[in-house]
Structures are given as C-alpha cells and as structure tokens.
Amino acid sequence: EEDKPTKDEL
Amino acid sequence: MNIFRLTGDLSHLAAIIILLLKIWKSRSCAGISGKSQILFAMVFTTRYLDLLTAYISLYNTSMKIIYIGCSYATVYLIYAKFKATYDGNHDTFRVEFLVVPVGGLSFLVNHDFSPLEILWTFSIYLEAVAILPQLFMISKTGEAETITTHYLFFLGLYRALYLINWVWRFYFEGFFDMIAIVAGVVQTILYCDFFYLYVTKVLKGKKLSLPA
C-alpha cells in the first residue's frame, strides 16, 4: 500500500 | 501545505460561496447551469468518500464537508427553491457525453483497481470537464452576469494554483500524482479562453458578452 498516492489534497 | 495549495483551496471556496450568495441574494439562478452544479456535486461526493475511511487533518475534513454541503445547497437552490428562475432552455449540454467517457476512462486509467480509488479517479476526470455545461450555456446565450464571471474566475484560478502547487511539491517533496496533474492541466486549459475575456472585458468594467 506504500506507493498509493496520499489523498491529502482537495 | 504550501501557499499555492492554500490559496488554491481558498479560491475554490470563494468561487463556491460567490455562487451561493449570488443565487441567494438575487433569489435567482438565471444564467447558471444546473447541470454543471450537479456534476460538481457528483465530483465532491465521489472524491470525498474517504471522509468515512481516512482522517487526514481537521482542515482537510472541514473543507471537504464545506465543499460537499455547499454544492448540494447550490443544487437545491437551482432545482427546488428557485426552480422558477432556472433557465433550463439554455442549459442543454448533454452531460452523458461527459459522464460516460469519464466513467470508462476511470476504469481504464487509475492508480489501483479498487472501488474507492476508481471513484476518486472518476471525480478527478469529471471535475476537469464539469464546467463545460456552464461554458456552453454562456456561449449559447452570448453573455454572463458579472458576478457569474467572478465565480468562474475563482473556479478556474483554483486549479491553476494547484498546478503551481504540484510543481512545488514535485521539487520540494518529490510528490506527484500523474492523474491529478494531467486532469488539472486539461481543466485549466478549458478556462483559458474565459480568462482572456475576463481580463480584457470584465476587469475593465464591461459586461461579458460574446460577439454574435
């Protein structure tokens, strides 16, 4: 799961 | 969080609130594409499902809730409260021509073939083109109220600022998300023609009207 992009943006 | 990201978010928020206030104060949604607003409500709903599964920050959670809440409120004002003022005859863009290809593409090109990820991808692609019914409506009627142009300006500015944010994040954090970047570039390009008219007409005090 590490290479999943984080969804911190809106 | 960098300054471009923050001003981008605030610009997005400004756009949403300008539109809500315009409709509320004038008691009219004339000139506003209800179809674009439904698409934006779909964008926020499918993108922010992670509200239920992940916590990122208070800022993140609050903004998501505000965006979703405002977008549904806008749709409600257009299709229920001020329905009589809705200009459906000019809001004739065929949204299935956007939703169906965007849906297909989000199944084909995504980071991970899982329901939440596909819905997130769908929302990113859909957002890129969700303004088209509104732009189509303006090109059809040949004009837009000045307040509507302010709404469009801030909505376009938001993604343009995100582009700078992504360049920043790539250089300083090594972070990039190709799906968001490509869709964000497309989205920003769609506003370029409008930006030109906004700067050359609206900012000089003229109403936005297109030559017949």
Interface residues (C-beta under 8 A of the other chain):
Chain A: K4 P5 T6 K7 D8 E9 L10
Chain B: R5 D9 H12 D50 A54 I56 S57 N60 M63 K64 Y67 H111 D112 E117 W120 Y162 N165 F175 D177 A180
